[in-house]
């Protein structure tokens, strides 16, 4: 999975498919596919950017990073 943060930096994540997708991706499906990752909002900065943590599912970027600056429009509350 790829995440582009509020600063335009690209982060890459590698994990099992159920971490990022609600359903299995059918063979031959067009890619890229929209993915989701659970996170906690841990703060909001002066520029209105949110700081989120990917700790709920123990997901880390390839370099081990677990906190990211994201735009509020990139965060979706899911039931």
Z-matrix of the N, CA and C atoms (Angstrom, degrees):
N
C 1 1.443
C 2 1.518 1 108.19
N 3 1.326 2 115.20 1 150.60
C 4 1.457 3 121.75 2 179.65
C 5 1.521 4 108.75 3 -123.11
N 6 1.317 5 117.20 4 135.27
C 7 1.458 6 123.90 5 175.93
C 8 1.519 7 107.94 6 -123.91
N 9 1.334 8 116.01 7 127.87
C 10 1.455 9 120.46 8 173.27
C 11 1.523 10 106.32 9 -104.59
N 12 1.339 11 116.85 10 118.00
C 13 1.458 12 120.32 11 -174.24
C 14 1.524 13 111.70 12 -81.12
N 15 1.322 14 116.24 13 -179.36
C 16 1.464 15 122.62 14 -176.69
C 17 1.529 16 112.21 15 -63.93
N 18 1.317 17 117.32 16 -19.57
C 19 1.461 18 121.85 17 179.91
C 20 1.528 19 112.32 18 -95.79
N 21 1.344 20 116.66 19 2.49
C 22 1.454 21 121.34 20 179.92
C 23 1.516 22 114.36 21 85.39
N 24 1.318 23 118.03 22 4.18
C 25 1.461 24 121.17 23 178.41
C 26 1.523 25 109.48 24 -79.41
N 27 1.313 26 116.68 25 138.70
C 28 1.456 27 122.13 26 179.45
C 29 1.522 28 110.14 27 -97.73
N 30 1.324 29 115.25 28 130.66
C 31 1.461 30 123.03 29 178.37
C 32 1.524 31 108.13 30 -118.55
N 33 1.331 32 116.77 31 142.78
C 34 1.460 33 120.97 32 179.88
C 35 1.521 34 110.07 33 -117.84
N 36 1.336 35 115.14 34 141.12
C 37 1.459 36 123.15 35 -179.41
C 38 1.517 37 108.33 36 -128.13
N 39 1.323 38 116.06 37 141.73
C 40 1.456 39 121.73 38 175.31
C 41 1.518 40 106.70 39 -128.02
N 42 1.334 41 116.17 40 123.39
C 43 1.461 42 120.92 41 178.82
C 44 1.516 43 108.28 42 -160.88
N 45 1.315 44 116.45 43 -177.28
C 46 1.457 45 121.63 44 179.03
C 47 1.530 46 110.34 45 -69.49
N 48 1.318 47 116.76 46 147.26
C 49 1.466 48 122.29 47 -178.08
C 50 1.529 49 112.50 48 -51.91
N 51 1.358 50 121.28 49 -42.65
C 52 1.477 51 119.23 50 -178.20
C 53 1.526 52 114.44 51 -61.08
N 54 1.315 53 118.70 52 -17.90
C 55 1.461 54 121.00 53 178.22
C 56 1.524 55 110.26 54 -69.75
N 57 1.322 56 118.45 55 -33.51
C 58 1.452 57 122.66 56 -173.25
C 59 1.530 58 115.45 57 -108.13
N 60 1.323 59 118.20 58 -19.45
C 61 1.462 60 121.32 59 -174.84
C 62 1.519 61 110.79 60 -129.17
N 63 1.346 62 116.66 61 141.57
C 64 1.462 63 121.17 62 176.75
C 65 1.523 64 111.44 63 -70.06
N 66 1.310 65 116.72 64 -37.28
C 67 1.462 66 122.97 65 -178.07
C 68 1.518 67 109.12 66 -126.56
N 69 1.311 68 115.48 67 160.15
C 70 1.458 69 120.00 68 177.18
C 71 1.523 70 109.33 69 -65.93
N 72 1.313 71 116.29 70 145.29
C 73 1.463 72 121.53 71 176.77
C 74 1.523 73 107.09 72 -82.80
N 75 1.326 74 116.54 73 122.13
C 76 1.472 75 118.31 74 -178.50
C 77 1.530 76 111.51 75 -66.81
N 78 1.321 77 116.71 76 147.83
C 79 1.459 78 119.66 77 176.92
C 80 1.527 79 110.46 78 -56.82
N 81 1.312 80 116.79 79 137.03
C 82 1.453 81 121.50 80 178.73
C 83 1.516 82 114.28 81 83.02
N 84 1.339 83 117.78 82 1.85
C 85 1.472 84 120.37 83 179.00
C 86 1.524 85 109.07 84 -64.20
N 87 1.336 86 117.24 85 143.24
C 88 1.466 87 118.99 86 178.41
C 89 1.531 88 111.03 87 -66.94
N 90 1.300 89 115.73 88 140.08
C 91 1.466 90 121.44 89 179.89
C 92 1.517 91 108.92 90 -118.62
N 93 1.318 92 121.73 91 153.43
C 94 1.465 93 124.64 92 4.29
C 95 1.528 94 112.18 93 -76.24
N 96 1.306 95 115.57 94 159.50
C 97 1.457 96 124.82 95 -179.75
C 98 1.525 97 108.12 96 -113.19
N 99 1.325 98 117.65 97 139.94
C 100 1.457 99 121.69 98 177.95
C 101 1.525 100 109.09 99 -64.95
N 102 1.321 101 116.62 100 132.05
C 103 1.467 102 121.37 101 -178.43
C 104 1.519 103 109.24 102 -126.23
N 105 1.318 104 115.83 103 161.00
C 106 1.453 105 122.89 104 178.64
C 107 1.521 106 109.68 105 -128.86
N 108 1.322 107 115.36 106 152.17
C 109 1.455 108 121.19 107 176.89
C 110 1.527 109 107.04 108 -138.59
N 111 1.321 110 116.62 109 129.39
C 112 1.461 111 118.89 110 177.69
C 113 1.517 112 109.64 111 -68.06
N 114 1.335 113 115.19 112 144.40
C 115 1.458 114 120.23 113 179.07
C 116 1.521 115 109.64 114 -154.76
N 117 1.308 116 115.13 115 164.89
C 118 1.458 117 122.90 116 171.91
C 119 1.520 118 107.90 117 -111.15
N 120 1.327 119 116.03 118 138.25
C 121 1.462 120 119.25 119 171.23
C 122 1.517 121 106.22 120 -81.76
N 123 1.325 122 116.89 121 120.33
C 124 1.466 123 120.89 122 -177.77
C 125 1.517 124 112.65 123 -105.42
N 126 1.336 125 116.36 124 -7.27
C 127 1.459 126 118.69 125 178.01
C 128 1.511 127 111.94 126 177.36
N 129 1.334 128 113.67 127 168.21
C 130 1.457 129 120.80 128 174.63
C 131 1.518 130 107.01 129 -132.33
N 132 1.314 131 116.55 130 130.87
C 133 1.451 132 121.14 131 -176.15
C 134 1.526 133 110.82 132 -92.12
N 135 1.321 134 116.55 133 169.48
C 136 1.461 135 121.95 134 -176.42
C 137 1.522 136 112.92 135 -56.40
N 138 1.330 137 117.47 136 -29.63
C 139 1.468 138 120.70 137 179.85
C 140 1.527 139 112.10 138 -85.04
N 141 1.338 140 117.23 139 13.58
C 142 1.462 141 125.59 140 178.95
C 143 1.526 142 113.44 141 72.81
N 144 1.320 143 117.94 142 2.32
C 145 1.458 144 121.50 143 177.04
C 146 1.524 145 108.77 144 -74.34
N 147 1.336 146 115.91 145 139.72
C 148 1.460 147 120.93 146 178.37
C 149 1.524 148 110.56 147 -89.13
N 150 1.317 149 115.68 148 147.50
C 151 1.462 150 121.33 149 170.59
C 152 1.521 151 105.46 150 -107.05
N 153 1.340 152 116.03 151 122.43
C 154 1.457 153 120.80 152 -179.03
C 155 1.520 154 110.01 153 -118.58
N 156 1.334 155 114.30 154 153.85
C 157 1.460 156 121.86 155 177.12
C 158 1.521 157 108.72 156 -117.38
N 159 1.322 158 116.84 157 136.03
C 160 1.463 159 122.16 158 178.94
C 161 1.527 160 112.01 159 -96.15
N 162 1.311 161 117.02 160 18.27
C 163 1.458 162 122.15 161 -176.99
C 164 1.533 163 114.35 162 -63.36
N 165 1.361 164 121.38 163 -28.61
C 166 1.467 165 119.05 164 -174.90
C 167 1.521 166 114.80 165 -50.63
N 168 1.318 167 117.97 166 -39.59
C 169 1.466 168 120.74 167 -179.98
C 170 1.525 169 112.43 168 -108.94
N 171 1.340 170 116.88 169 15.75
C 172 1.467 171 122.34 170 179.32
C 173 1.524 172 111.40 171 59.90
N 174 1.341 173 116.57 172 34.61
C 175 1.457 174 121.99 173 -179.97
C 176 1.524 175 108.73 174 -91.94
N 177 1.333 176 115.15 175 132.98
C 178 1.470 177 121.49 176 179.07
C 179 1.508 178 108.75 177 -130.46
N 180 1.329 179 115.61 178 148.55
C 181 1.454 180 119.40 179 170.75
C 182 1.525 181 107.67 180 -65.00
N 183 1.315 182 116.32 181 166.12
C 184 1.466 183 119.77 182 -176.73
C 185 1.519 184 113.28 183 -56.25
N 186 1.336 185 117.68 184 -27.04
C 187 1.467 186 119.64 185 178.95
C 188 1.533 187 112.50 186 -92.18
N 189 1.346 188 117.97 187 5.23
C 190 1.464 189 122.14 188 177.92
C 191 1.523 190 114.63 189 94.78
N 192 1.319 191 118.43 190 -2.70
C 193 1.462 192 122.33 191 -179.00
C 194 1.530 193 110.45 192 -67.25
N 195 1.353 194 116.20 193 138.02
C 196 1.467 195 121.49 194 179.24
C 197 1.527 196 112.98 195 -124.94
N 198 1.336 197 118.72 196 -3.01
C 199 1.466 198 120.89 197 177.12
C 200 1.518 199 109.32 198 -121.77
N 201 1.349 200 114.60 199 137.25
C 202 1.454 201 120.54 200 -173.59
C 203 1.514 202 110.39 201 -140.25
N 204 1.330 203 116.32 202 147.82
C 205 1.473 204 122.94 203 173.49
C 206 1.514 205 107.01 204 -90.54
N 207 1.329 206 116.81 205 121.04
C 208 1.465 207 120.69 206 -179.15
C 209 1.523 208 110.17 207 -131.87
N 210 1.318 209 115.74 208 154.68
C 211 1.462 210 121.00 209 176.33
C 212 1.523 211 109.04 210 -72.89
N 213 1.320 212 118.28 211 142.86
C 214 1.473 213 120.07 212 177.52
C 215 1.525 214 112.46 213 -54.54
N 216 1.328 215 117.90 214 -33.29
C 217 1.467 216 121.05 215 -179.76
C 218 1.530 217 112.62 216 -68.70
N 219 1.343 218 116.99 217 -14.66
C 220 1.473 219 120.65 218 178.70
C 221 1.517 220 112.45 219 -91.19
N 222 1.318 221 117.62 220 -1.46
C 223 1.466 222 121.40 221 -179.89
C 224 1.525 223 108.11 222 -107.19
N 225 1.305 224 115.86 223 128.70
C 226 1.463 225 121.92 224 -179.35
C 227 1.522 226 108.67 225 -121.05
N 228 1.319 227 115.30 226 129.04
C 229 1.462 228 119.67 227 176.31
C 230 1.522 229 107.27 228 -82.87
N 231 1.320 230 115.57 229 123.28
C 232 1.463 231 120.51 230 179.79
C 233 1.505 232 109.46 231 -118.27
N 234 1.306 233 116.20 232 142.39
C 235 1.474 234 121.92 233 -179.85
C 236 1.503 235 111.40 234 -75.95
